[in-house]
Structure formats: C-alpha cells, structure tokens
C-alpha cells in the first residue's frame, strides 16, 4: 500500500501521536488514541520506517500550510507546488487539499509540529534538510521568497537543529541568494582541490535518493532529492571547469 493509503486512512495517527497524530485523527474523522500524545515516542525502526515516512509527508503539508499564511496571503499555488515535488495519485488530490486546509485552519502554531518532526527524525539531518527543500520550493511557488517566509523557514530550520551557516547553505542550494557553487557544496572558496572533492562526494552521497529513502524519506518525494542532486552536480562541474580539476 502506498503512503497515501496509510495517511488518509487514519491508521497511522495512533502510532505517531502528538499534534501530527491528532491532525491525522481529524482527517480520518475519528478520535486518535492519545497514549503517545505527550511523549511523542520514537518507534522502533524496520526495513521501511513507515512512521517516519508518514511524519515527513504530513510535515511537509502542515508546515507548508502554516507557511502559506506567513506573508499574509494564502494563494492557490501551494498545493500545486506540493504536487510538483511529490507523486500524488490523481484520486488523492482532493484528500491532500483537505489535509492542507485542515492544517491551515488549525489554531495552533507551527512549532509543535516542527518539534515533533525534529524528534522523529532527530538522527536524520539529511532527511530534515529535504523537508526544508520542499518548503523552500513551496514558498517560492508564487515567484518570490517573501521576508516573512524566510523568517519562518529560518525558525523551522533552527527547531530542526540547523545552525545559521547550515541554513544559509540550504537557502543558497534552493536558489535564493545566488547560485554560489561553493555555498551549495557547503565549503569555502579558499578550500584546496582535495577538500572540494571530499565535500562534493559527501554532499552527493548524503543527497542520493536511495540513501534518503533508507533513512525515512518517502519514495514519493524522490523529486526533491533529484533536484538537489542536480544542483550539487552542476556546482561541482562549474568548480571543476573554473579550477581545471581533472
């Protein structure tokens, strides 16, 4: 069963608990077992960590919905942008829209959701970074990244455990603030060739779709990883040309 059946059927709510579980319960139209509502216990891992996959997917939708109001204007671009980065079956789009709308109407802020996601994915920074990539894509769907959205994204990144330097690298890797190839690789322009090669290999390995899926990113979100990998490869190709690296 693909991830949408798990999410939209409501069965995942009790396993996740917390604000995400409650939202899934509202989506399913029934009460969610609250035994984990305050503890937000991290479940044991398996070959496919479905709980983390669900948390990732719902996290993108919820945090995007909260962000949609950050600049004071909610447009119809957000769900369209979401669909560009995730494989959503046509028959499930109505349900995705519904979940997005429920999250927008929820009176609570984004912080409880961001904290729960950070806890569920606490040892998977590359997956959390992909979630931020998705939010950047959605934020820019109206053609601009507004200051209020940037403030919001920085705050979410801080909850996820990224410092300012890491956030700047993520921001530049998503095309905001210029396409500095060194910033995309997360290394200074004064680094020697050996350090640059190592940085490229590390970033390429961390962002490989297979690596991310193994760490809990849903396969349906492979477009995020593919887009980031393309930026990393382009940055490395530019540096190689400029430096004459074989």
For each residue, the residues with C-beta under 8 A, 3 or more apart:
1: 5 6
2: 5 6 89 220
3: 6 7 50 53 54 57 218 220
4: 7 8 88 89 92 95 96 220
5: 1 2 8 9
6: 1 2 3 9 11 12 50 54
7: 3 4 12 24 27 54 57 58 99
8: 4 5 27 28 92 95 99
9: 5 6 12 28
10: 13 24 25 27 28 29 30 32
11: 6 14 15
12: 6 7 9 15 16 21 24 50 51 54
13: 10 16 17 20 21 22 23 24 25 28 32 33
14: 11 17 21 32 33 35 36
15: 11 12 21 36 43 51
16: 12 13 20 21 24 36 51 54 55 116 120
17: 13 14 20 21 32 33 34 35 36 37 38 39 40 41
18: 21 22 36 37 38 40 112 116
19: 22 23 108 112 113 116
20: 13 16 17 23 24 54 55 58 59 62 113 116 117
21: 12 13 14 15 16 17 18 24 25 32 34 36 37
22: 13 18 19 25 26 32 34 37
23: 13 19 20 26 27 58 62 99 102 103 106
24: 7 10 12 13 16 20 21 27 28 32 54 58
25: 10 13 21 22 28 30 31 32
26: 22 23 29 102
27: 7 8 10 23 24 95 98 99 102
28: 8 9 10 13 24 25 32
29: 10 26
30: 10 25
31: 25
32: 10 13 14 17 21 22 24 25 28 37
33: 13 14 17 36
34: 17 21 22 37
35: 14 17
36: 14 15 16 17 18 21 33 39 40 41
37: 17 18 21 22 32 34
38: 17 18
39: 17 36
40: 17 18 36 116 119 120
41: 17 36
42: 119 120 122
43: 15 51
44:
45: 49
46: 49 50
47:
48: 53
49: 45 46 52 53 215 216
50: 3 6 12 46 53 54
51: 12 15 16 43 54 55 120
52: 49 55 56 120 121 124 127 216
53: 3 48 49 50 56 57 216 217 218
54: 3 6 7 12 16 20 24 50 51 57 58 218
55: 16 20 51 52 58 59 116 117 120 121
56: 52 53 59 60 117 121 127 130 131 216 217 218 221
57: 3 7 53 54 60 61 86 218 220 221
58: 7 20 23 24 54 55 61 62 99
59: 20 55 56 62 63 113 114 117 131
60: 56 57 63 64 82 86 131 134 135 138 221
61: 57 58 64 65 82 96 99 100 103
62: 20 23 58 59 65 66 103 110 113
63: 59 60 66 67 110 113 114 117 131 135 156
64: 60 61 67 68 78 81 82 100 134 135 138
65: 61 62 68 69 78 100 101 103 104
66: 62 63 69 70 103 104 109 110 113 152
67: 63 64 70 110 135 138 139 149 152 153
68: 64 65 74 75 78 104 138
69: 65 66 72 73 74 104
70: 66 67 146 148 149 151 152
71: 146 147 148 149
72: 69 148
73: 69
74: 68 69 78 104
75: 68 78 142
76: 79 80
77: 80 81 138 141 142
78: 64 65 68 74 75 81 82 100 138 141
79: 76 82 83 93 96 97 100
80: 76 77 83 84 141
81: 64 77 78 84 85 137 138 140 141
82: 60 61 64 78 79 85 86 88 96 100 134 138
83: 79 80 86 88 93 96
84: 80 81 137 223
85: 81 82 134 137 138 221 223 224 227
86: 57 60 82 83 134 218 220 221 223 224
87: 220 222 223
88: 4 82 83 92 93 96 220
89: 2 4 92 93
90: 93
91: 94
92: 4 8 88 89 95 96
93: 79 83 88 89 90 96 97
94: 91 97 98
95: 4 8 27 92 98 99
96: 4 61 79 82 83 88 92 93 99 100
97: 79 93 94 100 101
98: 27 94 95 101 102
99: 7 8 23 27 58 61 95 96 102 103
100: 61 64 65 78 79 82 96 97 103 104
101: 65 97 98 104 105
102: 23 26 27 98 99 105 106
103: 23 61 62 65 66 99 100 106
104: 65 66 68 69 74 100 101
105: 101 102
106: 23 102 103
107:
108: 19 112
109: 66 112
110: 62 63 66 67 113 114 152 156
111: 114 115 159
112: 18 19 108 109 115 116
113: 19 20 59 62 63 66 110 116 117
114: 59 63 110 111 117 118 156 159 160
115: 111 112 118 119 159
116: 16 18 19 20 40 55 112 113 119 120
117: 20 55 56 59 63 113 114 120 121 128 131 160
118: 114 115 121 122 128 159 160 161
119: 40 42 115 116 122
120: 16 40 42 51 52 55 116 117
121: 52 55 56 117 118 124 127 128 131 216
122: 42 118 119 161
123:
124: 52 121 127 128 215 216
125: 128 129 160 161 162
126: 129 130 206 207 211 212 215
127: 52 56 121 124 130 131 212 215 216 217
128: 117 118 121 124 125 131 132 160 161 162
129: 125 126 132 133 162 170
130: 56 126 127 133 134 207 212 217 221 224 225 228
131: 56 59 60 63 117 121 127 128 134 135 160
132: 128 129 135 136 153 156 157 160 162 170
133: 129 130 136 137 170 173 174 224 227 228
134: 60 64 82 85 86 130 131 137 138 221 224
135: 60 63 64 67 131 132 138 139 153 156
136: 132 133 139 140 145 153 170 171 174 176
137: 81 84 85 133 134 140 141 174 224 227
138: 60 64 67 68 77 78 81 82 85 134 135 141
139: 67 135 136 145 146 149 150 153
140: 81 136 137 143 144 145 174 175 176
141: 77 78 80 81 137 138
142: 75 77
143: 140
144: 140
145: 136 139 140 149 150 176
146: 70 71 139 149 150
147: 71 150 151
148: 70 71 72 151 152
149: 67 70 71 139 145 146 152 153
150: 139 145 146 147 153 154 171 176
151: 70 147 148 154 155
152: 66 67 70 110 148 149 155 156
153: 67 132 135 136 139 149 150 156 157 167 171
154: 150 151 157 158 164 167
155: 151 152 158 159
156: 63 110 114 132 135 152 153 159 160
157: 132 153 154 160 162 166 167 170
158: 154 155 161 162 167
159: 111 114 115 118 155 156
160: 114 117 118 125 128 131 132 156 157
161: 118 122 125 128 158
162: 125 128 129 132 157 158 166 167 170
163: 166 167
164: 154 167 168
165: 168 169
166: 157 162 163 169 170 186
167: 153 154 157 158 162 163 164 170 171
168: 164 165 171 172 177 183
169: 165 166 172 173 183 184 186
170: 129 132 133 136 157 162 166 167 173 174
171: 136 150 153 167 168 174 176 177
172: 168 169 175 176 177 178 179 180 183 184
173: 133 169 170 183 184 228 231 232
174: 133 136 137 140 170 171
175: 140 172 179 231
176: 136 140 145 150 171 172
177: 168 171 172 180
178: 172 183
179: 172 175 184 231 235
180: 172 177 183 184
181: 184 185 234 235 236 238 239
182: 185 187 188 189 191 235 239
183: 168 169 172 173 178 180 186
184: 169 172 173 179 180 181 203 231 232 235
185: 181 182 196 199 200 203 232 235 236 239
186: 166 169 183 199 203
187: 182 191 195 196 199
188: 182 191
189: 182
190:
191: 182 187 188 195 196 199
192: 195 196
193: 196 197 243 245
194: 197 198
195: 187 191 192 198 199
196: 185 187 191 192 193 199 200 236 239 243 245
197: 193 194 200 201 245
198: 194 195 201 202
199: 185 186 187 191 195 196 202 203
200: 185 196 197 203 204 232 235 236 239
201: 197 198 204 205
202: 198 199 205 206
203: 184 185 186 199 200 206 207 232
204: 200 201 207 208 229 232 233 236
205: 201 202 208 211
206: 126 202 203 211
207: 126 130 203 204 211 212 225 228 229 232
208: 204 205 211 212 225 229
209: 212 213 217 222 225 226 229
210: 213 214
211: 126 205 206 207 208 214 215
212: 126 127 130 207 208 209 215 216 217 225
213: 209 210 216 217 218 219 222
214: 210 211
215: 49 124 126 127 211 212
216: 49 52 53 56 121 124 127 212 213
217: 53 56 127 130 209 212 213 221 224 225
218: 3 53 54 56 57 86 213 221
219: 213 222
220: 2 3 4 57 86 87 88
221: 56 57 60 85 86 130 134 217 218 224 225
222: 87 209 213 219 225 226
223: 84 85 86 87 226 227
224: 85 86 130 133 134 137 217 221 227 228
225: 130 207 208 209 212 217 221 222 228 229
226: 209 222 223 229 230
227: 85 133 137 223 224 230 231
228: 130 133 173 207 224 225 231 232
229: 204 207 208 209 225 226 232 233
230: 226 227 233 234
231: 173 175 179 184 227 228 234 235
232: 173 184 185 200 203 204 207 228 229 235 236
233: 204 229 230 236 237
234: 181 230 231 237 238
235: 179 181 182 184 185 200 231 232 238 239
236: 181 185 196 200 204 232 233 239 240
237: 233 234 240 241
238: 181 234 235 241 242
239: 181 182 185 196 200 235 236 242 243 245
240: 236 237 243 244 245
241: 237 238 244
242: 238 239
243: 193 196 239 240
244: 240 241
245: 193 196 197 239 240
246:
